[in-house]
Amino acid sequence: MVQNNPQIVSGIQKIVEENGGVSGIVQKFKDKGFADAASSWVGTGENVNIGASDVLKVLGNDSIQELAKKVGLDSEATAGLIGNLLPVVIDKLSPDGKEPGGDITSQLTSLASLFTK
């Protein structure tokens, strides 16, 4: 699904950027009651996925609907994909449990290649 639709990855990139990068989006999930899941993404252990309804709760329906239109899925399916992919993206951008320094856009762009091969 992701390999056939790079809009999903670019949509996640946009969501991360619009929410203040890695630290901003992690904090947003923590603030909405998902501290354990969000902390797992930047930690060195197993990543905890988050459900579609929880993604909608944290990110809001508008941003999910916008991406859903671009990728040709409904909001629930799009939120489910984000819930599965966002932990991987954050994990890859925070090696050894450290938040990335430097240009987040270039890091996200290079990370996108992992999903589009």
Buried (B, 14 or more C-beta within 10 A) or exposed (E): EBEEBBBBBBBBBBBBBEBEBBBEBBBBBBEEEBEEBBBBBBBEEEBBBBBBEBBBBBBEEEBBBBBBEBBEBEBEBBBBBBBBBBBBBBBBBBEEEEBBEEEBEEBBEEBBEEBEE
